[in-house]
């Protein structure tokens, strides 16, 4: 599937949901993709990309930024505190604020750096023990704690369980965001982004549908 096909499907979903055209940001997830594939998407004019690993982002995006203006980089993978400074220096948005220790680290670094990327709080909507994220029942308190640290919380993010209907989790995330006065909803990937848009997603994370199958790391 091409980039243009994805953007057309997004536009159709927005229209069907009665949402404003362009109200959904498409994050092209370029993790583990060869530079040639990423370059091709950049040449098509797309500028918003997502990376899971800070180390991979550091090896890829400075050179692209030298060649292309207006790139917006989203850090969408689990973030270790010892990688937080690098993530803040590289990324424009971080989607995986998922625990108090990381919030405190980001707040301290924001003071040192004089800036902080926009942040999405990751909510473990399925309460899966193996998955990162704040429990739904703890989300209200965590949002307040992050705001008290002067962190720029833009919204919430979730990754639904693979064996459950994602719409239920998207609806829960939207409810939690609205209750806390947050407008950003980072939800929906290649297989379910249309359902996410129907339920208010402001950011969808699409990789394989744009780039093709990932190239295994050797």
N, C-alpha and C positions, 0 to 999 in steps of 0.2 A: 504494500500500500504506500502511496506517495504522500509527501507532506501536504500537497494541495488537496488530496482526498480527505485527509484528517481534518484540515481546517474547514473544508466544506461541510463535513459531518458535524463539527462543532457549531458552525453557524446555523445549521439546520436545527440542531438541538436547542440552541438559544432561542430561536424563533418559535419553536413548538412549545417551549416552556414560558413564553411571554417575557423573556429576558432581553435586555439591551444587547444589540450586536456588539461583539468585541468585549463582553463582560467576563469572558473566560480566558485566562492566560494559558497557552499551551507551552508546557515545559518539555522540550525534547531531551529525553534521558539518554545521554551519550556515554554512559558508563560502559567500559569494556568494548568500545567501538573503535575501529581503526580511524586514524586521523583523516584518511581520505573520505570516509563516509561523512564524518562531521563537517569537513570542508565543503562537501557537496551541498549539505543542508544550509550552511552559512551562505554559500553562493546563491541559493534560492531566496535569500533575504531574511531567513529566520534568525533571531538573536537571543532567544531565551532557552537556556540549556540547564540540565541537571546532572550532577555527578554524585555518586555514592561515596567514593573514597577521596579523602583530602589529598592523599599522595598522588593519585592519578590526576586529579584536577590540577595540582601544582605542575605536573609534567606536561600538561596539555594546553591549558588556557592562557598562560602568559603570551605564548607565541601567537595564538589566534587573536588575542587582543591587540597585538602589534599590527595585525593585518586588517582587522575588521573593527569598525566603530560600533558602539552601542550594545555590546554584549552584556547580558544579564545572567549571572551564574548563580544557580541555586544548589546548595548542599543538601542532599535529600537522604543521605545514608546515616547510619548510627555514628554519633560523634563522640570520640573519646576526649576527655578533658585535656590530655596532653597534645591534642591536635586542634584545640579550640582557637588558639591565636592564629594559626595558619588558615583555618577555616574562615575566620573573621576578616583576615587580610585578603583572601581570595574571593570570597562569596559576597553576593549582594543580598542573599536571603538564605536563612538556615531553617530547614523544615523539621528538625529533629531535636528540639528542646524537650527532654523527656525525664528530667530528674532535678532535684534541688541542687545537687553538687554542680551540675553543669550550669544551672542558672547563676549560681554564685560566681563561678569561674568567668562566665560571659560578662557579668556585671563588672567584675574587677578589670577585665581586659578592656571593656568599653571605656572605662575611666582612663586607662593607660593610653589607649589608641585614639581617644577622642571621637570615636564613631562606633556604631554597632549595626550590623545587618538587620533587616527586618526578620522577625522570628515567628515561626509557627510552633505551637506546642503539640507534640505528638501524643495522641490519646489512644490507649490500647482498648478500643471499643469492644473487642471480643474477650477482653481480660484473659488473654492467652499467656501462660506463665513463661513461655520461651520468647515472647516478643516484648520489645521495649515499649515504653509509653506510660503515661499517667492513667490510672484507673478512672473511669467516668465519674465515680463518686468523689474522687479527689480533685477533679478538674477545676471546680470553682475556686477552691482554696489555693491551688497552685497558680492559677491565673492572677489572683490578687497578690500572691507572694512575688511573682515575677514583675508585676506592675509596680510594686513597692520598691523593687530594685531599679526602677527606671528603665527596664528593658522594653524595647519596642515590639510588643506582642501584636502581630498583625492578624493572627487567627489560629485555627486548629488544623491538625493533620491526622489522618488515620490510614491504616492499611487493613482492610477487613480480613477475617479468616478466609482461607481459600475454599473451605467447604460450606460456607454460609452465604445466603443472599446478601450481596453488598449493599443493596438499597437500604436495608434495615440499619446498617452501620452508618451510611451516609446521612440518613435522617436523624440518627442519634447525635452525630457530630454537629449537624446544623442546629439542633435544639440546644446543645451545650454552648455553641458559639453565640447564638442569639441571646441566651440567658446571661452571658457575660459581656454583651455589647461588642462582640467581635464580628467583623464582616468577612474576614478571610477564611476560606474553606479549601484546604489542599487535600483533594480526594478524587479518586478515579485514575485508573491506569489503562493500558491498551485494551483490556477485555471488558471494561465496565465504565469507561469515561462518559458515555452517553447517559447512563443512569445517574452518574454523579452530577452532570450538568443539570439534569432535570430537577435535582434536589438542591441546587444552589452552589455547586462547586465554582470557586473563583480561579482555581489552579488545578489543571489536570496534568499528570505525569505520564507521558507516552514515550516508550522507547522502541521496542521491537516493531511496532506497527509503522514506524517511520524509517528506522534504520535497517530493519531485517534482523535475523537471528544474531544474537551476540556471538562474538568471536571468543572462544575459550582462552583463558590466560594460560600460557605455557611456562 
